[in-house]
Amino acid sequence: MMQKTFSLGMNDCKVTDEDGNLIFQVRSKIATVRDIRYLQDAYGNILVSLKHKLMTAHGRWEVFRGESIEQKDLLFSVKQSSLFQLVSSKLHVFLPSNTTESVPDFRIEGAFIDSSCTIYLGNSNTIVAQMHQQHNLKSTIRWKDDFQVTVSPNVDYAFIIVLVVILDATEDNDDKT
């Protein structure tokens, strides 16, 4: 389960297993000059850094190993599939070896507004993960959003959580423009 919490200048989330044990957390400082977020394990170790590239037409995000934001540590990048997306979001994910970016390595379709998304392998119909919102009294009273993320076997959980966080951040940025 993924739980988002909001406070002034922060946009954090926690990811727990079915028993409520912390697996990952995302820390961010969105009130700073750079929009950089960090995926941490349950012990607070930074696994990857998510950097929003400012001044790009397609709202590109880059994800790096550990605390680095150097190109040599780039794991993958994510960008909107088109400039204008009114109802739902479509994001394309590119691994560093995909230099032409003509076909995405993964794609994300859906929207936090719809409270769901599906992550596919490339342009195929092969689903690697799905996310949907859990509606319960606890999330309504505490002003938190609870999401359930289902990940296919042999797919990295951290990778999927990063993609869901980027989808959310992309939609937050769209709301501000």
KAHULIN-V573987 format. One record per residue. SS is DSSP state (alpha for helix, beta for strand, coil for the rest). PSI is psi in whole degrees, -180 to 180 (999 if undefined). OMEGA is omega in whole degrees, -180 to 180 (none if undefined). Layout:
BEGIN
ss=SS psi=PSI omega=OMEGA
ss=SS psi=PSI omega=OMEGA
END
This chain:
BEGIN
ss=coil psi=142 omega=178
ss=beta psi=129 omega=-178
ss=beta psi=123 omega=179
ss=beta psi=139 omega=173
ss=beta psi=150 omega=-177
ss=beta psi=140 omega=170
ss=beta psi=169 omega=-175
ss=coil psi=120 omega=177
ss=coil psi=5 omega=-179
ss=beta psi=149 omega=175
ss=beta psi=87 omega=-172
ss=beta psi=162 omega=172
ss=beta psi=156 omega=177
ss=beta psi=143 omega=179
ss=beta psi=125 omega=-180
ss=beta psi=161 omega=174
ss=coil psi=-175 omega=-177
ss=coil psi=-24 omega=-180
ss=coil psi=2 omega=179
ss=coil psi=6 omega=179
ss=coil psi=133 omega=180
ss=beta psi=129 omega=177
ss=beta psi=-52 omega=-180
ss=beta psi=161 omega=168
ss=beta psi=149 omega=178
ss=beta psi=126 omega=178
ss=beta psi=140 omega=179
ss=beta psi=158 omega=173
ss=coil psi=91 omega=-175
ss=coil psi=-5 omega=179
ss=coil psi=8 omega=179
ss=coil psi=175 omega=-179
ss=coil psi=-41 omega=179
ss=coil psi=143 omega=174
ss=coil psi=94 omega=179
ss=beta psi=133 omega=179
ss=beta psi=156 omega=-177
ss=beta psi=128 omega=172
ss=beta psi=123 omega=-179
ss=beta psi=152 omega=173
ss=beta psi=-177 omega=-177
ss=coil psi=-21 omega=-178
ss=coil psi=2 omega=179
ss=coil psi=4 omega=177
ss=coil psi=132 omega=180
ss=beta psi=122 omega=180
ss=beta psi=-47 omega=180
ss=beta psi=157 omega=175
ss=beta psi=135 omega=179
ss=beta psi=119 omega=-177
ss=beta psi=125 omega=176
ss=beta psi=119 omega=178
ss=coil psi=118 omega=180
ss=coil psi=154 omega=175
ss=coil psi=39 omega=173
ss=coil psi=144 omega=-176
ss=coil psi=-36 omega=-175
ss=coil psi=20 omega=177
ss=coil psi=57 omega=-175
ss=coil psi=139 omega=170
ss=beta psi=145 omega=175
ss=beta psi=141 omega=-179
ss=beta psi=128 omega=-174
ss=beta psi=157 omega=176
ss=beta psi=132 omega=176
ss=coil psi=-141 omega=-179
ss=coil psi=-2 omega=-175
ss=coil psi=152 omega=167
ss=coil psi=29 omega=178
ss=coil psi=144 omega=-177
ss=alpha psi=-31 omega=-180
ss=alpha psi=-19 omega=-180
ss=alpha psi=12 omega=-180
ss=beta psi=128 omega=177
ss=beta psi=-42 omega=177
ss=beta psi=166 omega=176
ss=beta psi=157 omega=-178
ss=beta psi=136 omega=176
ss=beta psi=157 omega=176
ss=beta psi=142 omega=-178
ss=coil psi=-23 omega=177
ss=coil psi=163 omega=-178
ss=coil psi=-41 omega=-175
ss=coil psi=123 omega=178
ss=coil psi=105 omega=-172
ss=coil psi=-51 omega=-171
ss=coil psi=-47 omega=-179
ss=coil psi=164 omega=-180
ss=beta psi=143 omega=172
ss=beta psi=118 omega=-180
ss=beta psi=146 omega=176
ss=beta psi=139 omega=-179
ss=beta psi=132 omega=-178
ss=beta psi=129 omega=173
ss=beta psi=158 omega=-177
ss=coil psi=-30 omega=-179
ss=coil psi=-15 omega=-180
ss=coil psi=75 omega=-173
ss=coil psi=-26 omega=-179
ss=coil psi=-26 omega=-179
ss=coil psi=30 omega=179
ss=coil psi=-31 omega=177
ss=coil psi=128 omega=-179
ss=coil psi=152 omega=174
ss=coil psi=-32 omega=174
ss=beta psi=160 omega=174
ss=beta psi=151 omega=-179
ss=beta psi=131 omega=177
ss=beta psi=134 omega=178
ss=beta psi=-165 omega=-177
ss=beta psi=145 omega=173
ss=coil psi=-29 omega=177
ss=coil psi=-41 omega=177
ss=coil psi=-5 omega=-179
ss=coil psi=31 omega=178
ss=beta psi=159 omega=171
ss=beta psi=159 omega=177
ss=beta psi=137 omega=179
ss=beta psi=126 omega=-176
ss=beta psi=157 omega=172
ss=beta psi=114 omega=179
ss=coil psi=-139 omega=178
ss=coil psi=12 omega=-179
ss=coil psi=178 omega=174
ss=coil psi=12 omega=180
ss=coil psi=116 omega=-179
ss=beta psi=129 omega=177
ss=beta psi=-22 omega=177
ss=beta psi=156 omega=175
ss=beta psi=149 omega=178
ss=beta psi=139 omega=172
ss=beta psi=156 omega=-177
ss=beta psi=141 omega=173
ss=beta psi=124 omega=179
ss=coil psi=120 omega=175
ss=coil psi=164 omega=-177
ss=alpha psi=-38 omega=180
ss=alpha psi=-47 omega=-177
ss=alpha psi=-30 omega=179
ss=alpha psi=-45 omega=-177
ss=alpha psi=-40 omega=-174
ss=coil psi=5 omega=-180
ss=coil psi=41 omega=177
ss=coil psi=152 omega=175
ss=beta psi=125 omega=177
ss=beta psi=129 omega=-180
ss=beta psi=141 omega=174
ss=beta psi=130 omega=180
ss=beta psi=124 omega=178
ss=beta psi=125 omega=-175
ss=beta psi=133 omega=179
ss=coil psi=156 omega=177
ss=coil psi=147 omega=177
ss=coil psi=18 omega=176
ss=coil psi=135 omega=-176
ss=coil psi=122 omega=-179
ss=alpha psi=-43 omega=-178
ss=alpha psi=-42 omega=178
ss=alpha psi=-47 omega=-178
ss=alpha psi=-42 omega=179
ss=alpha psi=-43 omega=178
ss=alpha psi=-43 omega=180
ss=alpha psi=-41 omega=179
ss=alpha psi=-40 omega=178
ss=alpha psi=-42 omega=179
ss=alpha psi=-40 omega=176
ss=alpha psi=-47 omega=179
ss=alpha psi=-45 omega=-180
ss=alpha psi=-39 omega=178
ss=alpha psi=-43 omega=180
ss=alpha psi=-35 omega=175
ss=alpha psi=-43 omega=179
ss=alpha psi=-37 omega=178
ss=alpha psi=-35 omega=180
ss=alpha psi=-26 omega=-176
ss=alpha psi=-15 omega=-177
ss=coil psi=999 omega=none
END
